Amino acid sequence: MQPSVRDEKSWTVAGAKAKLSEVIERAQSEPQTITRNGKPSVVVVSAEEWHKKTVRKGSLAAFLMESPLRRADLDLGRQNDEPRDLPL
């Protein structure tokens, strides 16, 4: 059975509800898009794919230490200007 929209990876909300098991089965091999009012609304992916996309890759400290700007001669000093008067 074909999905209820344009291609084999896209479903309407009604089609996805009616064929949820098939949506889940197909999502194991490739992402499935569910549309609402003709526009992409959500994407269903396998748990394995979701884990790959959301696992943390290193720490912020490691990222900053590896930055090409680490040894750049940047002027990071603060300005000593007087504060502005803001309207109340």
N, C-alpha and C positions, 0 to 999 in steps of 0.2 A: 504494500500500500504506500502511495506517495504522500509526503507531507502536504499540508493544506495551504501552501503558498506557491512561490515561484520555483524554488529549487529543492534539492534533497536535503538541505541544511537549514531550511527556514520553515517555520510553522506559525499559523495564527494561534491566538490564545485558545480559541475553541478547538482547533485541530490538535493542539498540544494536550489539552485536557482530555480529549477523546482517545488519544493515542499516547498517553504518558509513558507507558512501558516501552513503546517503540522509541520515543524521544530519548529516554534514558539509555536504551540499548545503543542507539546511534551515537550518543554523546560519549560513549566509551572509546570510540575511534576518532571522532572529530566533533568540534563544537557545534551545537544546534542553536539557532537564533529563533526566538519567539517574538513575533511582531504584535503590536497593538495599534489599531487604526492605521494599518499599512506601514508603520514605522518600527524599526528594530527597538525592542524594549528590554529584553534580557537575553543572556547567552547561557546555555546549559553546557557544562563541561564535566568530564569525569573527575572524581575525587583526586585521582593521581595527577591530572593536569592542573587542578586548582592548587594542590600542594606544591608542584614545581614552580608555579607562578608566584606563590606567596611566601615561600621559605626565605628567611633572612640570609643574605649573602654577605657575611662579614659585619663589622661594627662601624659605627660612625667614626671612631678614632682611626681605624685602619683605612677607611676611605680618605680621611683628611691627610693621613701620613703619606698616602700614595698619590695625592693630588699633584698634577704638574705645576700648580701654583705654589707649592710648599716652599720652594727656594726662590720664588719670584720676589723682586724687590718692590713690595707694595707698601705704601704709606698708610698704615692703619691707625695713626694717631687721631685723637679726638680734636674736634674744633673747639676753640674756647670762645665762641661768639656769645653775646648776651642773648638771653631768651627773648622771643617776640611777645608783644602784647596781643592777646587774643580777645576778640569781642565776646561779651557775656551773653 
